[in-house]
Amino acid sequence: MDIRELDRRAVRASVDLVAKAAAEDLGRPTPCAGWTLADLLAHMTAQHHGFAAAAEGAGADLAVWRVEPPGDDAFSAYAGAAERVMTAFAQDGVLDREFALPEFGRDLTFPAAQAIGFHFIDYLVHGWDVAQSLGVEFTAEPELVEAAWPIARAVPDDGRRRVPGAAFQPSLVIPEDADRFSRILAMLGRSPA
C-alpha cells in the first residue's frame, strides 16, 4: 500500500483523538517524558508543518519546524496542520522528491517514501500518546501496525536516543509474546502499560 495512504490514516486517527480533548485537558501528562498534552500538540503541529514544507521543497528552512506555544486554538491549529501535511503528501510527483529533514542532520535529505514513513510511524505512536493522555481507548489498525513494524525495527537504538530532544527514548524490554503494537511502542521507548 502507498505510504501516503497509511500516513493519512494514522494522521486522520490522531485528528479524531485530538477532537476528544477539551481546553482543561491541555495540562494532562503524556507518555512523552515531561510533556503535557499542550506540549505534545505543539510538537505534533510543528512536525506537520515541517513535513509539509519538506514535501514542498522547503524543509531545510529551520523556521518551518519551529514549535510555537499552543494558544486557545490548539485543537483547530492541530487539525489545520494535519490537513496541510496530508495535502502536501498527496501532491502529484511528491514520491519522486527528496525531503530535507534537518532534525536528522542539517544537510541530510531522504527519499520521499522513507521520509513519509518517518512521519507515519511518529503519528501512529503519537495517536497512542494522545489517547493515553486523555484516558481513552486506542486501537491501532492492524494494517497500520504491520506497515509500521519494519519502520520501527529500523530506528537506531543508540546514544542518539539519550540526548535532549531525541525523537524516541531508548527501547524497553517487553515479552516476545506481546502483541506487535505493544512491541513497537517498547522499541520506541514507550511502556505499553
Secondary structure, 3 states (H helix, E strand, C coil): CCHHHHHHHHHHHHHHHHCCCCHHHCCCECCCCCCEHHHHHHHHHHHHHHHHHHHCCCCCCHHHHCCCCCCCCHHHHHHHHHHHHHHHHCCCCHHHCEEECHHHCCCCEEEHHHHHHHHHHHHHHHHHHHHHHHCCCCCCCHHHHHHHHHHHHHCCCCHHHHCCCCCCCCCCCCCCCCCHHHHHHHHCCCCCC
